[in-house]
């Protein structure tokens, strides 16, 4: 069994979009070219990063309150990537 590549986003700290992107960029295997746009993030998660992958977003409510629609778009992108890739697990915890 392969150990999952794992990233934890601390929602209470991820209250600015630049901090969220820094947290996501720490995912082992995410290429530098993923950029800071949602399409590139989706493409990188579904094609570039070897699996399995786990992304856990803790205290998501704090990020949602601070980021608003930006958080909603990030969440949608991550969930769509997880739907496209069975070895990608995304969890949002409040």
Buried (B, 14 or more C-beta within 10 A) or exposed (E): EEEBBEBBBBBEBBBEBEBBBBBBBEBEEBEEEBBEEBEBBBBBBBEEBEBBBBBBBBBBBBBBEBBEEBBEEBBEBBEBBBEEBEBBBBEBEE
